[in-house]
Amino acid sequence: MEVIFDPKRPADAQGAGVDPVKDSDQKSFMADVINASREVPVLVDFWATWCGPCKTLTPALEKVVRAAQGRVRLVKIDIDQNRALVQQLSQMGLPLQSVPTVVAFWQGQIADLFQGALPEGEIKKFIEQVLKVAGGKLPSAELLTEAKTAIEEGDYQGALEVFGTVAQAEPENPEALAGVARCLMLLGEEDQALAVLDSAPAKIKDHAAVTSVRSALELAAEGRRARERYAEYEARLAADPDDHAARIDLAIALNAADERAAATDALIEAVKRDRAWNDEAARKQLLKFFEAWGMTDPATLAGRRKLSTLLFR
């Protein structure tokens, strides 16, 4: 049998300006996949006209690959029209008995694969992992990193523009939508921020990034009210250290003043004094803080350690 695919065969020079999505066959497999994968990762979509899941997977693949702006390519192979290639690849261990099967090639070798129709978000994760192996990132990932850096540097307007670019291109990207809302909140446009969150597609409404901003907005509103009564809460606690409602309100006021450690300590003290009070209100408030601050925030990590030590001692 003719050797169609030999991973040890040297690559030819690959021309520039290659369409990121194309149909191929067993005659062109070496050039379109093996040789091309020495420049950028190449996904091979093995499909068939009779395959129902292929009809949903292939368009989603094309969308994500085109959005990658040349960082990855997609080659589509009809298994019924290329039986010799499928047979040879199967003999090498590729599971091509069922379709759809998507195989990623990098540097002439198989990097990863998946079978079945995945949703767009999972396809994106798969491609991100392949690009990570190849030392790259999706454009959206690079932009999100840029936007987060801008927030850290206090450039909220600049971050808003970058998050907005990603959100417009990828409406179901939870980090992008949450980033837009957070920037609006930081710019004092809380009503607009809430409107953005309310417009989130159903599949990302409960994503951690989205719920984190919603919690932050709620805490900001509660904090403004609490700050006005800060002295009252302190006076109430001086008179009665077991006034748990006052202690929780004080914690909310402290958080609004960005005194996260002090806010945490106030709630830890409330949990220590009476964990069960008002259906564990102090512990639940602390968890709401964690959600709003973000799971990797230093204040969240420190607070979780304190809470864990208290609950499991």
C-alpha positions in Angstrom: 0.0 0.0 0.0 1.2 3.5 -0.8 2.6 5.3 2.3 0.3 8.3 2.6 1.4 9.5 6.0 4.9 9.1 7.4 5.6 11.3 10.5 9.3 10.8 10.1 9.3 12.1 6.5 10.9 15.6 6.3 8.7 18.6 5.9 8.7 20.8 2.8 8.7 24.5 3.0 5.2 25.8 3.6 3.9 28.9 1.8 2.5 31.9 3.5 -1.1 33.0 3.3 -2.7 29.6 3.9 -6.4 29.6 4.4 -6.9 28.5 8.1 -9.9 26.3 7.1 -9.8 23.9 4.1 -10.9 20.5 2.8 -8.2 18.0 2.1 -7.7 14.4 1.0 -5.2 11.6 1.2 -3.1 13.0 -1.6 -2.7 16.4 0.1 -2.5 15.1 3.7 1.2 15.3 3.9 1.4 19.0 2.8 -1.8 20.2 4.4 -1.3 18.5 7.8 2.1 17.1 8.5 4.2 19.8 6.8 1.8 22.6 7.8 1.9 21.6 11.4 5.6 22.4 11.6 4.6 26.1 11.4 1.3 26.1 13.4 -0.9 23.5 15.1 -3.3 21.8 12.6 -6.6 20.3 13.6 -7.9 17.5 11.4 -11.7 17.1 11.4 -12.5 13.5 10.3 -16.2 13.6 9.3 -18.8 11.9 7.1 -21.9 13.1 5.3 -24.1 10.7 7.2 -22.8 11.9 10.6 -25.3 14.1 12.5 -23.0 15.4 15.2 -20.5 16.4 12.5 -23.0 18.9 11.2 -22.9 20.8 14.5 -19.2 20.3 15.4 -17.7 21.4 12.1 -19.2 24.9 12.0 -18.2 25.5 15.6 -14.6 24.3 14.8 -14.5 26.7 11.8 -15.7 29.6 14.0 -13.1 29.1 16.7 -10.2 28.4 14.2 -11.0 31.6 12.2 -11.2 33.6 15.4 -7.7 32.4 16.2 -6.3 34.6 13.4 -3.8 32.2 11.9 -2.5 30.7 15.1 -4.1 27.3 14.3 -5.5 25.7 11.1 -8.3 23.3 10.4 -8.2 20.6 7.8 -11.4 18.6 7.0 -11.2 15.0 5.9 -14.3 13.0 4.6 -13.6 9.5 5.8 -15.7 7.9 3.1 -13.8 9.6 0.4 -10.4 8.8 1.9 -10.6 5.2 3.1 -6.9 4.4 2.5 -5.8 7.3 4.7 -8.2 6.4 7.4 -7.0 2.8 7.3 -3.4 3.8 7.6 -4.0 6.2 10.4 -6.1 3.6 12.2 -3.2 1.1 12.0 -1.1 3.7 13.7 -3.6 3.8 16.6 -5.9 6.7 15.8 -9.5 5.9 16.8 -11.2 6.7 13.5 -13.9 4.0 13.6 -16.4 6.7 14.7 -16.9 10.3 13.8 -16.5 13.1 14.4 -12.9 12.7 15.6 -10.7 15.7 15.7 -6.9 15.2 15.9 -4.4 18.0 16.6 -1.0 17.8 14.9 2.1 19.8 16.0 5.6 19.5 14.6 4.4 16.5 12.4 3.2 14.5 15.4 -0.1 13.9 17.1 -0.5 16.4 20.0 -4.1 15.6 21.2 -7.5 14.5 20.0 -11.2 14.3 21.0 -14.2 12.5 19.7 -17.9 13.6 19.5 -19.5 17.0 19.2 -18.2 19.4 21.8 -19.8 22.8 22.5 -17.9 25.9 21.4 -16.5 26.6 24.8 -14.9 23.1 25.1 -13.5 23.4 21.6 -11.9 26.7 22.6 -10.3 25.0 25.7 -9.0 22.1 23.5 -7.4 24.6 21.1 -6.0 26.6 24.0 -4.3 23.4 25.3 -2.9 22.6 21.9 -1.6 26.1 21.5 0.0 26.0 25.0 2.0 22.9 23.8 3.1 25.0 20.8 4.0 28.0 23.0 1.1 30.2 21.9 -2.3 31.5 23.0 -5.6 32.4 21.4 -5.9 36.1 20.6 -8.7 36.4 23.1 -6.5 34.9 25.8 -3.8 37.5 25.1 -6.3 40.3 25.1 -7.8 39.2 28.4 -4.4 39.2 30.0 -3.8 42.7 28.6 -7.1 43.9 30.0 -6.4 42.4 33.5 -3.0 44.1 33.5 -4.7 47.4 32.7 -7.1 47.0 35.6 -4.1 46.3 38.0 -2.5 49.5 36.7 -5.7 51.5 37.3 -6.4 52.1 33.6 -10.1 51.1 33.8 -11.1 52.8 30.6 -8.4 51.1 28.6 -9.3 47.7 30.2 -13.0 48.3 29.3 -12.1 48.8 25.6 -10.1 45.6 25.5 -12.7 43.5 27.3 -15.3 45.0 25.0 -13.4 43.9 21.9 -13.3 40.3 23.2 -16.9 40.4 24.3 -18.1 41.7 20.9 -16.2 38.9 19.1 -17.1 36.2 21.6 -20.5 37.1 23.2 -20.4 33.9 25.3 -17.0 34.5 26.8 -17.8 34.9 30.6 -14.4 36.6 31.5 -14.8 39.2 28.8 -18.4 40.1 29.7 -17.6 40.1 33.4 -14.6 42.3 32.6 -16.8 44.8 30.9 -19.1 44.9 33.9 -16.3 45.2 36.4 -14.7 48.1 34.5 -18.0 49.9 34.4 -18.4 49.4 38.1 -14.9 50.7 38.8 -15.7 53.7 36.6 -18.8 54.5 38.7 -21.3 53.3 36.1 -22.9 50.7 38.3 -26.3 50.7 36.5 -24.6 50.0 33.2 -22.6 47.3 34.8 -25.7 45.6 36.1 -27.3 45.9 32.7 -24.4 44.1 31.1 -24.6 41.3 33.6 -28.4 41.0 33.0 -27.7 40.7 29.3 -25.4 37.7 29.8 -26.4 34.6 27.7 -28.1 32.0 29.8 -25.1 29.5 29.6 -22.7 32.0 31.3 -25.0 33.8 33.8 -23.9 31.5 36.6 -20.2 31.5 35.7 -17.9 32.4 38.6 -16.5 35.5 36.8 -20.0 36.8 36.2 -21.4 36.1 39.7 -18.3 37.6 41.2 -19.0 41.0 39.6 -22.7 40.8 40.6 -21.7 40.1 44.2 -19.3 43.1 44.1 -22.0 45.4 42.8 -24.4 44.2 45.6 -21.6 44.7 48.2 -20.9 48.2 46.9 -24.5 49.2 47.4 -24.7 47.7 50.8 -21.3 49.2 51.7 -22.5 52.8 50.9 -25.4 52.4 53.2 -23.3 50.8 55.9 -20.6 53.5 55.8 -23.1 56.1 56.8 -23.8 54.2 60.0 -20.2 53.1 60.8 -20.1 54.9 64.1 -23.5 53.5 65.1 -22.2 49.9 64.6 -19.1 50.5 66.6 -21.2 52.0 69.5 -23.6 49.1 69.4 -20.7 46.6 69.6 -19.1 48.5 72.4 -22.3 48.2 74.4 -22.9 44.6 73.4 -20.1 42.5 71.8 -22.7 39.9 70.9 -24.7 42.2 68.7 -24.0 40.0 65.6 -26.1 42.1 63.3 -24.0 45.2 64.1 -20.8 43.2 63.6 -21.9 42.0 60.2 -22.9 45.5 59.1 -19.6 46.8 60.4 -17.8 44.2 58.2 -19.8 45.3 55.2 -18.8 48.9 55.9 -15.1 47.9 56.3 -15.2 46.1 53.0 -16.7 49.1 51.3 -13.7 51.0 52.6 -11.5 48.3 51.0 -10.3 47.1 54.5 -10.7 43.5 53.5 -8.6 42.0 56.3 -10.5 43.9 58.9 -13.8 42.9 57.3 -12.7 39.3 57.4 -11.7 39.5 61.0 -15.0 41.0 62.0 -17.0 38.2 60.4 -14.6 35.5 61.8 -15.2 37.0 65.3 -19.0 36.8 64.6 -18.7 33.1 63.6 -16.6 32.4 66.6 -19.1 33.9 69.0 -22.2 32.2 67.4 -21.8 30.4 64.2 -25.5 29.4 63.9 -26.9 32.9 64.5 -29.5 33.9 61.9 -28.9 30.8 59.7 -25.1 31.3 59.8 -25.4 34.8 58.4 -21.8 35.8 59.3 -20.3 32.8 57.5 -22.5 33.3 54.4 -21.5 37.0 54.3 -17.9 36.1 54.4 -18.4 33.7 51.5 -20.1 36.5 49.6 -17.0 38.6 50.2 -14.8 35.8 48.8 -17.0 35.6 45.7 -16.8 39.3 45.1 -13.0 39.5 45.7 -12.3 36.6 43.5 -11.1 33.1 44.5 -7.4 33.9 44.0 -7.4 37.3 45.7 -4.9 37.3 48.7 -7.6 38.5 51.0 -9.8 35.5 50.0 -7.0 33.0 50.4 -6.2 34.4 53.9 -9.8 34.5 54.9 -10.4 31.0 53.8 -7.5 29.8 55.9 -8.9 31.6 59.0 -12.4 30.2 58.4 -11.1 26.7 57.9 -9.0 26.9 61.0 -12.1 28.0 63.0 -14.6 25.5 61.6 -12.3 22.4 61.7 -10.3 22.9 64.8 
